[in-house]
Amino acid sequence: MIVTSISSLNLTYSPIVMMFGRPHGGFIQLPDDEGPHSESKYMIYSHIRQVVDHFSNTTAFWKQRYQYNSKFYNKHSGNVFLIIGGERSISPPGDRWVRNENVMMMKFAKIYEAAVFQLEHRHYGPAEFSPMKTQTTLDLKLLTIDQAIEDVREFIRQMNEKYFNGTKTYWVTFGGSYSGVLSAFYREVYPETTIGAVSTSSPLNIQVNYYNYFVNMEANYRRQSSECAHNLAKAFTTMQETFDSGTLGRNLLQVKFNLCDAFDENDLTKAMQFFFSNVYGYLKLINLYSGENQISTSFQPHNGTAPSGLGLPKACEIMTNCTIGDEMDRMKYIMDWYTAMTGRTVGCYENSYKNYILHYQNTSYTDIDDVVAMRSWAWQVCTELGSFQTTDSNQSTIFGRTIPVEFFSQQCVDLFGQGYTLAYTYGGVAEVRKKYGGASAYRGTNIVLPNGSIDPWKSLGLLLANPNKNVDAFMIEGAAHCADMYPASPNDTTSLKLARDRILYNLHRWIMEAHSSASHLMQFELLIIPFVALLTFSHV
């Protein structure tokens, strides 16, 4: 139904769907809950005594949480898999990554008789499991890539002593998106503590102004349907013209999009940017997880999950449906559809930049999944990661030029203080690239880096393999963000199936090489090689 009057607005609040590109729940959305789960007797939920600041002489410590699944572990193998936590809490259901036996890493663990761990990232857990008890700008200064990598090193050291004392261990780190970046950087800095790393959809080539996100996204919608892309362009052009037409036009947009707040007439530039950024967020999410058991075919949610994976197809089906009003009405319908299929109530949509900033200026630990996670992520992108998704591309796109880089840099100032300017972000990003090399000068070895061809983040990935360093980078045709990490589906493409085989091949090679001098090598080869021989690898 198309809303026609302000009196008919639904005032149930619908928060923004992403902040600085991060959706609620993090970049790696939870896998489907279907399938066998490891029994509780194999699971340990605990914490270690972790150093607050690895680069000072402080004696302060904090409790860093982890989860340990020992179901498949064979002490004669010594194999240990670690999925490095990213920008979310690992509280259940976050433990699915190490408990759902259909998850790809768990499938690999069963084959290689590996122990499996998940480590929570600092500043993303509850207050009692965080280095600081508040999230002031001063507290967040300890939230850095360097600190997170040192956390992983100390964690591996303690786990070797606690669970594997006297056993030669062979660790492999896993991660996707931001946690994939950590997996890659850790392998680069401390190769002696692991035998390899899997780094899926990881934006290693960190930069501040990432306008290729929208360029890639347009290509994906256009590839799905040229009519869909044309109608999206028409919708955004009409929205811009309506906004610019005056107060009456902006009131019309408030009604048509069921916005919770009127546009701020005292700062129309910021009001326009915030509005378009929020609308684009829905198209970004639909693209980001298209085909990954994340998007439902129906308007109603399926137990809070979206098993069918029809993201781009369904969105374009709506956008080309002439029975749903005009192009702006169809864009609003897409927003409602996405909201409903992800299990939330369709209501009015956030439209106040001031309220948004006030919400995330909260420095308490009262809301782990929203305020804590989003504020922590905002800090990381403002100080080290950048990757602001702007419409600053020199080429014309269907999205126009509504989101400049300054829209993001102003948020950094508003959230953390006057010193966190665009220049500060450029300096922080430059330091990270200098230290870790980015995609073009990566120095790690024994790593596999899959990327999806329809992932808008792909342009920041390491895309060229380096056989001399056993760096295997490849593109998964038709796959989106972190697709290979999820449980297999009957709808998986051949390219995705081959990608998982290729990851398995790399794991096999690293493990065999690491075990080459061990007495149990023969037993291990007899167990694994017949299985691997049945697979068809995409590189053959």
VEXDREN-2710 file (C-alpha; in Angstrom, 1 decimal):
% VEXDREN-2710
k/r/px/py/pz
1/MET/0.0/0.0/0.0
2/ILE/1.3/3.5/-0.9
3/VAL/1.1/6.0/1.9
4/THR/-0.7/9.2/0.9
5/SER/-0.9/11.3/4.1
6/ILE/1.2/12.1/7.1
7/SER/-1.7/11.0/9.4
8/SER/-1.3/7.5/8.0
9/LEU/2.4/7.2/8.8
10/ASN/3.4/4.1/10.8
11/LEU/5.5/5.5/13.7
12/THR/7.0/2.2/14.7
13/TYR/10.7/3.1/14.7
14/SER/13.0/1.4/12.1
15/PRO/16.7/2.3/12.8
16/ILE/19.3/2.8/10.0
17/VAL/20.3/-0.5/8.5
18/MET/24.0/0.2/8.3
19/MET/26.6/2.6/9.6
20/PHE/29.8/3.3/7.7
21/GLY/28.8/0.3/5.5
22/ARG/28.5/-2.1/8.4
23/PRO/25.0/-3.7/8.8
24/HIS/23.5/-4.6/12.1
25/GLY/25.0/-8.0/13.1
26/GLY/28.3/-7.3/11.3
27/PHE/29.7/-7.8/7.8
28/ILE/29.5/-11.6/8.3
29/GLN/25.8/-12.3/8.8
30/LEU/25.1/-15.4/10.9
31/PRO/24.8/-18.7/9.0
32/ASP/21.5/-20.5/8.9
33/ASP/20.8/-22.4/12.1
34/GLU/19.7/-25.6/10.3
35/GLY/21.9/-28.7/10.4
36/PRO/23.7/-30.6/13.2
37/HIS/25.1/-28.7/16.1
38/SER/28.0/-30.0/18.2
39/GLU/26.8/-31.3/21.6
40/SER/27.3/-29.1/24.7
41/LYS/29.8/-31.6/26.2
42/TYR/32.3/-30.6/23.4
43/MET/31.8/-26.8/23.9
44/ILE/33.7/-24.6/26.2
45/TYR/32.7/-20.9/26.7
46/SER/35.4/-19.2/28.6
47/HIS/37.9/-16.3/28.6
48/ILE/41.6/-15.6/28.9
49/ARG/43.5/-12.9/30.9
50/GLN/44.4/-10.5/28.1
51/VAL/46.7/-7.5/28.2
52/VAL/44.9/-4.2/27.9
53/ASP/47.7/-2.4/26.0
54/HIS/50.4/-4.6/24.3
55/PHE/52.6/-1.6/23.6
56/SER/53.1/-0.1/27.1
57/ASN/54.4/-1.3/30.4
58/THR/50.9/-1.4/31.9
59/THR/49.9/-4.3/34.2
60/ALA/46.3/-3.9/33.4
61/PHE/44.4/-7.0/32.1
62/TRP/40.9/-7.7/30.8
63/LYS/38.8/-10.9/30.1
64/GLN/38.7/-11.8/26.4
65/ARG/36.1/-14.3/25.6
66/TYR/36.5/-17.4/23.4
67/GLN/34.6/-20.5/22.4
68/TYR/36.2/-23.9/21.9
69/ASN/34.8/-26.9/20.1
70/SER/36.8/-30.1/20.7
71/LYS/34.4/-32.5/19.0
72/PHE/36.6/-33.3/16.0
73/TYR/40.0/-32.9/17.7
74/ASN/42.5/-35.7/17.5
75/LYS/45.6/-35.1/19.6
76/HIS/47.7/-37.0/17.1
77/SER/46.9/-34.4/14.4
78/GLY/47.6/-31.3/16.4
79/ASN/45.5/-29.3/13.9
80/VAL/43.8/-26.2/15.3
81/PHE/41.4/-23.8/13.4
82/LEU/40.8/-20.3/14.7
83/ILE/38.1/-18.0/13.4
84/ILE/39.1/-14.5/14.4
85/GLY/36.2/-12.5/15.7
86/GLY/35.3/-9.4/13.8
87/GLU/33.0/-6.4/14.5
88/ARG/30.4/-8.2/16.6
89/SER/29.8/-10.0/19.8
90/ILE/30.3/-13.8/19.8
91/SER/27.5/-14.3/22.3
92/PRO/25.0/-17.0/21.1
93/PRO/23.8/-17.2/18.4
94/GLY/27.3/-15.9/17.4
95/ASP/28.7/-19.3/18.4
96/ARG/27.1/-20.8/15.2
97/TRP/30.4/-20.4/13.5
98/VAL/32.0/-22.9/15.8
99/ARG/29.0/-25.1/16.6
100/ASN/27.0/-25.5/13.4
101/GLU/28.7/-28.4/11.7
102/ASN/27.4/-27.4/8.3
103/VAL/29.6/-24.2/8.3
104/MET/32.4/-24.7/5.9
105/MET/35.2/-24.3/8.5
106/MET/33.5/-26.9/10.6
107/LYS/33.3/-29.3/7.6
108/PHE/37.1/-28.8/7.1
109/ALA/37.7/-29.3/10.9
110/LYS/35.9/-32.7/10.7
111/ILE/38.1/-33.8/7.8
112/TYR/41.3/-32.7/9.4
113/GLU/40.4/-33.7/13.0
114/ALA/41.0/-30.1/14.1
115/ALA/40.1/-28.3/17.3
116/VAL/38.1/-25.1/16.6
117/PHE/38.2/-21.8/18.4
118/GLN/36.4/-18.4/18.0
119/LEU/38.0/-15.4/19.7
120/GLU/36.0/-12.2/20.4
121/HIS/37.4/-8.9/19.2
122/ARG/38.2/-6.3/21.8
123/HIS/35.6/-3.6/22.3
124/TYR/32.8/-5.7/20.7
125/GLY/31.8/-7.8/23.7
126/PRO/29.9/-6.9/26.9
127/ALA/31.5/-4.4/29.4
128/GLU/32.7/-7.2/31.7
129/PHE/34.6/-8.7/28.7
130/SER/36.1/-5.5/27.3
131/PRO/39.3/-3.6/28.0
132/MET/37.3/-0.5/29.1
133/LYS/34.0/-0.1/30.7
134/THR/32.9/2.8/28.6
135/GLN/33.4/3.9/25.0
136/THR/34.7/7.4/25.3
137/THR/37.1/8.6/22.7
138/LEU/40.0/8.1/25.2
139/ASP/38.8/4.5/25.8
140/LEU/38.6/3.7/22.1
141/LYS/42.3/4.6/21.5
142/LEU/43.1/1.0/22.4
143/LEU/40.8/-0.3/19.6
144/THR/43.4/-0.8/16.8
145/ILE/44.4/-3.4/14.3
146/ASP/47.8/-3.7/16.0
147/GLN/46.2/-4.4/19.4
148/ALA/43.8/-6.9/17.9
149/ILE/46.7/-8.8/16.2
150/GLU/48.6/-8.9/19.5
151/ASP/45.5/-10.3/21.1
152/VAL/45.5/-13.2/18.7
153/ARG/49.1/-13.9/19.3
154/GLU/48.7/-14.0/23.1
155/PHE/45.5/-16.1/22.7
156/ILE/47.3/-18.8/20.7
157/ARG/50.1/-18.9/23.2
158/GLN/47.7/-19.4/26.1
159/MET/45.7/-22.0/24.3
160/ASN/48.8/-24.0/23.4
161/GLU/49.6/-24.1/27.1
162/LYS/46.1/-24.7/28.4
163/TYR/44.8/-27.3/26.0
164/PHE/47.7/-28.6/24.0
165/ASN/50.7/-28.6/26.4
166/GLY/53.3/-31.0/25.1
167/THR/51.6/-31.4/21.7
168/LYS/52.9/-29.9/18.5
169/THR/50.1/-27.7/17.1
170/TYR/49.4/-26.5/13.6
171/TRP/47.2/-23.4/13.7
172/VAL/45.2/-22.0/10.7
173/THR/43.4/-18.7/11.0
174/PHE/40.1/-18.0/9.3
175/GLY/38.2/-14.8/8.8
176/GLY/35.9/-12.9/6.4
177/SER/35.5/-9.2/5.6
178/TYR/37.2/-7.2/8.4
179/SER/38.1/-10.4/10.3
180/GLY/39.6/-11.7/7.0
181/VAL/41.8/-8.6/7.0
182/LEU/43.0/-9.6/10.5
183/SER/43.6/-13.2/9.4
184/ALA/45.7/-12.0/6.5
185/PHE/47.7/-9.4/8.6
186/TYR/48.3/-11.9/11.4
187/ARG/49.8/-14.4/8.9
188/GLU/52.0/-11.6/7.7
189/VAL/53.2/-10.5/11.1
190/TYR/53.5/-13.8/13.0
191/PRO/53.9/-16.6/10.4
192/GLU/55.8/-18.8/12.9
193/THR/52.7/-19.3/15.0
194/THR/50.4/-20.6/12.1
195/ILE/50.8/-22.8/9.1
196/GLY/48.3/-20.8/6.9
197/ALA/45.4/-18.5/6.7
198/VAL/42.0/-18.2/5.0
199/SER/41.0/-14.6/4.3
200/THR/37.6/-14.3/2.6
201/SER/36.3/-11.1/0.9
202/SER/38.9/-9.2/2.8
203/PRO/39.4/-5.5/1.8
204/LEU/43.1/-5.5/2.3
205/ASN/43.7/-2.5/-0.1
206/ILE/42.4/-0.1/2.5
207/GLN/41.7/3.5/1.2
208/VAL/39.7/6.4/2.4
209/ASN/37.4/7.3/-0.5
210/TYR/36.0/4.0/-1.8
211/TYR/33.7/5.2/-4.6
212/ASN/34.0/1.9/-6.5
213/TYR/31.5/0.4/-4.1
214/PHE/28.7/2.2/-5.9
215/VAL/30.3/1.6/-9.3
216/ASN/30.4/-2.1/-8.6
217/MET/26.9/-2.1/-7.2
218/GLU/25.5/-0.4/-10.3
219/ALA/27.2/-3.0/-12.5
220/ASN/25.5/-5.8/-10.4
221/TYR/22.0/-4.3/-10.6
222/ARG/22.5/-3.6/-14.3
223/ARG/23.7/-7.1/-15.0
224/GLN/20.6/-8.4/-13.2
225/SER/18.3/-6.2/-15.3
226/SER/19.0/-3.2/-17.4
227/GLU/15.4/-2.1/-16.8
228/CYS/15.9/-2.4/-13.1
229/ALA/19.0/-0.2/-13.2
230/HIS/17.1/2.3/-15.4
231/ASN/14.2/2.5/-13.0
232/LEU/16.5/2.9/-10.0
233/ALA/18.2/5.8/-11.7
234/LYS/14.8/7.3/-12.4
235/ALA/13.8/6.9/-8.8
236/PHE/16.9/8.6/-7.5
237/THR/16.7/11.4/-10.0
238/THR/13.0/12.0/-9.1
239/MET/13.9/11.9/-5.4
240/GLN/16.6/14.5/-5.9
241/GLU/14.3/16.8/-7.9
242/THR/11.5/16.4/-5.4
243/PHE/13.9/17.2/-2.5
244/ASP/15.2/20.3/-4.4
245/SER/11.8/21.6/-5.3
246/GLY/11.1/23.1/-1.9
247/THR/9.4/22.4/1.4
248/LEU/6.3/20.8/-0.2
249/GLY/8.5/18.4/-2.1
250/ARG/10.4/17.4/1.0
251/ASN/7.1/16.9/2.8
252/LEU/6.0/14.6/-0.1
253/LEU/9.2/12.5/0.4
254/GLN/8.5/12.3/4.1
255/VAL/5.1/10.8/3.4
256/LYS/6.1/8.6/0.5
257/PHE/9.0/7.0/2.4
258/ASN/7.3/7.0/5.8
259/LEU/10.1/9.0/7.4
260/CYS/10.0/9.4/11.2
261/ASP/11.2/13.0/11.0
262/ALA/10.8/15.9/8.7
263/PHE/13.9/17.1/6.9
264/ASP/16.0/19.6/8.8
265/GLU/15.3/22.8/6.9
266/ASN/18.3/24.4/8.7
267/ASP/20.8/22.0/7.2
268/LEU/19.4/20.7/3.9
269/THR/22.7/19.5/2.6
270/LYS/23.2/17.1/5.6
271/ALA/19.5/16.2/5.5
272/MET/19.7/15.2/1.8
273/GLN/22.9/13.2/2.3
274/PHE/21.5/11.3/5.3
275/PHE/18.3/10.5/3.6
276/PHE/20.0/9.1/0.4
277/SER/22.6/7.3/2.4
278/ASN/19.8/5.4/4.4
279/VAL/17.9/4.6/1.2
280/TYR/21.0/3.3/-0.5
281/GLY/21.7/1.1/2.5
282/TYR/18.9/-1.3/1.6
283/LEU/20.2/-1.7/-2.0
284/LYS/23.8/-2.2/-0.6
285/LEU/22.6/-5.0/1.8
286/ILE/20.6/-6.7/-0.8
287/ASN/23.6/-6.8/-3.1
288/LEU/26.1/-7.7/-0.4
289/TYR/24.5/-11.0/0.5
290/SER/22.7/-11.9/-2.7
291/GLY/22.6/-15.6/-3.2
292/GLU/24.0/-16.5/0.3
293/ASN/21.0/-18.0/2.1
294/GLN/20.3/-14.5/3.4
295/ILE/17.5/-13.1/1.3
296/SER/14.0/-14.6/1.3
297/THR/11.8/-14.9/-1.8
298/SER/8.7/-14.1/0.2
299/PHE/7.7/-10.9/1.9
300/GLN/7.5/-12.6/5.3
301/PRO/10.6/-13.7/7.2
302/HIS/11.5/-17.3/7.5
303/ASN/12.3/-17.9/11.2
304/GLY/14.4/-14.7/11.1
305/THR/16.6/-16.0/8.3
306/ALA/16.4/-15.8/4.6
307/PRO/17.2/-19.2/3.1
308/SER/16.6/-18.7/-0.6
309/GLY/19.2/-16.2/-1.4
310/LEU/17.3/-14.2/-4.1
311/GLY/18.6/-10.8/-3.3
312/LEU/19.2/-9.0/-6.6
313/PRO/16.6/-10.9/-8.5
314/LYS/13.8/-10.1/-6.1
315/ALA/14.8/-6.5/-5.7
316/CYS/14.8/-6.1/-9.5
317/GLU/11.5/-8.0/-9.7
318/ILE/10.0/-5.3/-7.5
319/MET/11.7/-2.4/-9.3
320/THR/10.3/-3.5/-12.6
321/ASN/6.8/-4.2/-11.4
322/CYS/4.6/-1.6/-13.0
323/THR/1.7/-2.4/-10.6
324/ILE/3.6/-0.9/-7.7
325/GLY/3.1/2.8/-8.2
326/ASP/6.0/4.9/-9.6
327/GLU/9.7/4.2/-9.3
328/MET/9.9/6.0/-5.9
329/ASP/7.1/3.8/-4.6
330/ARG/8.9/0.7/-5.7
331/MET/12.1/1.8/-3.9
332/LYS/10.0/2.3/-0.7
333/TYR/8.5/-1.2/-1.3
334/ILE/12.0/-2.7/-1.5
335/MET/12.8/-1.1/1.9
336/ASP/9.7/-2.5/3.4
337/TRP/10.4/-5.9/1.8
338/TYR/13.9/-6.1/3.2
339/THR/12.8/-4.9/6.7
340/ALA/10.1/-7.6/6.8
341/MET/12.1/-10.5/5.5
342/THR/14.8/-9.9/8.1
343/GLY/12.3/-10.3/10.8
344/ARG/11.8/-6.7/11.8
345/THR/8.5/-4.7/12.0
346/VAL/8.0/-2.3/9.0
347/GLY/7.6/1.2/10.5
348/CYS/8.8/4.7/9.9
349/TYR/12.4/5.2/8.8
350/GLU/15.1/7.2/10.6
351/ASN/15.6/10.6/9.0
352/SER/17.2/12.8/11.7
353/TYR/20.9/13.2/11.4
354/LYS/21.0/14.9/14.9
355/ASN/19.1/12.0/16.5
356/TYR/21.4/9.5/14.8
357/ILE/24.5/11.2/16.1
358/LEU/23.1/11.5/19.6
359/HIS/22.2/7.8/19.5
360/TYR/25.8/6.8/18.7
361/GLN/27.5/9.3/21.0
362/ASN/26.3/7.1/23.8
363/THR/29.5/5.8/25.5
364/SER/27.9/3.2/27.8
365/TYR/27.7/-0.5/27.3
366/THR/23.9/-0.6/27.4
367/ASP/23.3/-2.0/23.9
368/ILE/26.0/-4.4/22.7
369/ASP/24.5/-5.3/19.3
370/ASP/23.7/-1.8/18.3
371/VAL/25.4/1.2/20.0
372/VAL/28.6/-0.6/21.1
373/ALA/29.2/-2.4/17.9
374/MET/28.4/0.5/15.6
375/ARG/30.3/3.0/17.7
376/SER/33.3/0.7/17.8
377/TRP/33.2/0.2/14.1
378/ALA/32.8/3.9/13.4
379/TRP/36.0/4.5/15.5
380/GLN/37.9/1.9/13.4
381/VAL/36.9/3.4/10.1
382/CYS/37.5/7.0/11.2
383/THR/41.0/6.2/12.6
384/GLU/42.5/3.3/10.5
385/LEU/40.2/1.6/8.0
386/GLY/38.5/4.4/6.0
387/SER/36.7/2.8/3.1
388/PHE/34.0/5.4/3.0
389/GLN/31.4/4.4/0.4
390/THR/30.9/7.6/-1.5
391/THR/29.4/8.6/-4.8
392/ASP/32.5/10.6/-5.7
393/SER/33.3/8.6/-8.8
394/ASN/34.2/10.6/-11.9
395/GLN/31.9/8.4/-14.0
396/SER/28.2/9.0/-13.9
397/THR/26.2/6.3/-12.0
398/ILE/22.6/5.6/-11.4
399/PHE/23.1/6.8/-7.8
400/GLY/24.0/10.4/-8.7
401/ARG/26.5/12.4/-6.6
402/THR/24.6/12.7/-3.3
403/ILE/27.1/11.1/-0.8
404/PRO/30.5/12.9/-0.8
405/VAL/33.4/11.8/1.4
406/GLU/32.8/14.8/3.7
407/PHE/29.5/13.2/4.7
408/PHE/31.5/10.5/6.5
409/SER/34.4/12.6/7.8
410/GLN/31.9/15.0/9.5
411/GLN/30.4/12.0/11.3
412/CYS/33.9/11.2/12.6
413/VAL/34.1/14.7/14.0
414/ASP/30.6/14.6/15.4
415/LEU/31.1/11.2/17.1
416/PHE/34.7/11.5/18.4
417/GLY/35.8/15.1/18.5
418/GLN/37.2/18.0/16.4
419/GLY/40.5/16.2/15.9
420/TYR/39.1/13.4/13.9
421/THR/39.0/15.1/10.6
422/LEU/39.3/13.8/7.0
423/ALA/43.0/14.5/7.2
424/TYR/43.3/12.4/10.3
425/THR/41.6/9.5/8.6
426/TYR/43.9/9.8/5.6
427/GLY/46.9/9.7/8.0
428/GLY/45.6/6.6/9.8
429/VAL/44.9/4.7/6.6
430/ALA/48.3/5.6/5.2
431/GLU/50.0/4.1/8.4
432/VAL/48.1/0.9/8.0
433/ARG/49.0/0.5/4.4
434/LYS/52.6/1.3/5.1
435/LYS/52.8/-1.3/7.9
436/TYR/50.9/-4.1/6.3
437/GLY/51.4/-3.4/2.6
438/GLY/47.8/-3.5/1.5
439/ALA/46.8/-5.7/-1.5
440/SER/49.6/-4.6/-3.8
441/ALA/52.5/-5.2/-1.4
442/TYR/51.3/-8.0/0.8
443/ARG/54.2/-9.9/2.4
444/GLY/52.4/-13.0/3.8
445/THR/52.7/-16.6/2.7
446/ASN/50.5/-19.7/2.7
447/ILE/47.2/-17.8/2.4
448/VAL/44.1/-18.2/0.3
449/LEU/42.0/-15.2/-0.6
450/PRO/38.6/-15.8/-2.3
451/ASN/36.5/-12.9/-3.4
452/GLY/33.1/-12.7/-5.0
453/SER/32.5/-11.3/-8.4
454/ILE/29.3/-9.4/-7.3
455/ASP/30.7/-8.3/-4.0
456/PRO/30.9/-4.5/-4.0
457/TRP/34.0/-4.7/-1.8
458/LYS/35.9/-6.7/-4.3
459/SER/38.0/-3.8/-5.6
460/LEU/39.7/-3.6/-2.3
461/GLY/40.6/-7.2/-2.3
462/LEU/43.9/-8.9/-3.1
463/LEU/43.1/-10.3/-6.5
464/LEU/46.4/-11.4/-8.0
465/ALA/47.9/-14.8/-6.9
466/ASN/51.6/-15.1/-6.0
467/PRO/52.6/-18.7/-6.4
468/ASN/56.1/-18.0/-5.2
469/LYS/54.7/-17.1/-1.8
470/ASN/51.8/-19.6/-1.9
471/VAL/49.3/-16.8/-2.1
472/ASP/46.3/-18.1/-3.8
473/ALA/43.8/-15.4/-4.8
474/PHE/40.8/-16.0/-7.0
475/MET/37.4/-14.7/-7.9
476/ILE/34.2/-16.7/-7.3
477/GLU/31.9/-16.0/-10.3
478/GLY/28.4/-14.9/-9.2
479/ALA/29.2/-14.9/-5.5
480/ALA/28.8/-12.0/-3.1
481/HIS/30.4/-11.2/0.3
482/CYS/31.9/-14.1/2.2
483/ALA/29.8/-16.6/0.2
484/ASP/32.2/-19.5/0.7
485/MET/32.0/-19.4/4.5
486/TYR/28.3/-20.3/4.7
487/PRO/26.8/-23.8/4.7
488/ALA/26.4/-25.4/1.3
489/SER/23.1/-25.1/-0.4
490/PRO/21.5/-27.0/-3.3
491/ASN/21.4/-23.6/-5.1
492/ASP/25.2/-23.1/-4.9
493/THR/26.8/-22.3/-8.2
494/THR/29.5/-24.5/-9.7
495/SER/31.9/-21.7/-9.1
496/LEU/31.1/-21.6/-5.4
497/LYS/31.5/-25.3/-5.1
498/LEU/34.8/-25.2/-6.8
499/ALA/36.0/-22.4/-4.6
500/ARG/35.4/-24.4/-1.5
501/ASP/37.3/-27.3/-3.0
502/ARG/40.1/-24.9/-3.8
503/ILE/40.2/-23.7/-0.2
504/LEU/40.3/-27.3/1.0
505/TYR/43.1/-28.1/-1.4
506/ASN/45.2/-25.2/0.1
507/LEU/44.4/-26.5/3.6
508/HIS/45.5/-29.9/2.6
509/ARG/48.8/-28.7/1.2
510/TRP/49.6/-26.6/4.3
511/ILE/48.8/-29.4/6.7
512/MET/50.7/-32.0/4.8
513/GLU/53.8/-29.8/4.6
514/ALA/53.6/-29.0/8.3
515/HIS/53.3/-32.7/9.1
516/SER/56.0/-33.7/6.8
517/SER/58.5/-34.5/9.5
518/ALA/55.9/-36.0/12.0
519/SER/55.7/-39.7/12.7
520/HIS/51.9/-39.7/12.1
521/LEU/52.2/-38.4/8.5
522/MET/51.4/-41.7/6.9
523/GLN/48.3/-42.2/9.0
524/PHE/47.2/-38.6/8.1
525/GLU/47.8/-39.1/4.4
526/LEU/45.8/-42.3/4.4
527/LEU/42.9/-40.5/6.0
528/ILE/42.8/-37.4/3.8
529/ILE/44.1/-38.1/0.4
530/PRO/41.3/-40.4/-0.7
531/PHE/38.8/-37.7/0.1
532/VAL/40.7/-35.0/-1.7
533/ALA/41.2/-37.1/-4.7
534/LEU/37.4/-37.2/-5.2
535/LEU/37.3/-33.4/-5.5
536/THR/37.6/-31.4/-8.7
537/PHE/39.7/-28.3/-8.2
538/SER/39.1/-25.1/-10.2
539/HIS/42.8/-24.6/-10.7
540/VAL/43.3/-28.0/-12.4
END
